[in-house]
Amino acid sequence: MTLTLYGIPTCDTCRKARKALEGAGHEVAFRDVRAEPLSPAERAEFAAALGPKIVNRASPSFRKLDDTVKESAPEDILAAQPTAMKRPVIRREGELYLGWSKDVQAALL
């Protein structure tokens, strides 16, 4: 089974997650959301499944946004600035996991 990891290559958490998943024998397809932004359908899916947590409000990318965009729906924020997404998002057989917490690690490793 191939897992899809959505993130950016310079994100330390994304690198840690990818290394751990591959070390556990998973095949990992990496999707750089800066180079290949999420489609409108993917943004809507992520926002519906993960809610407002999908936006990393502490990130420099988010803080640079105009105040009106900051108050928008999560999918609109991600459309305006893909790197404002909390990372990584990992897809496994239709399920989405957010971040690299101990709970996510337990579920995937």
Buried (B, 14 or more C-beta within 10 A) or exposed (E): EEBBBBBBEEBEEBBEBBEBBEEEEBEBEBBBBBEEBBEEEBBBBBBEBBEEEBBBEEBEBBEEBEEEBBEBEBBBBBBBBBBBBBBBBBBBEEEBBBBBEEEBBEEBE
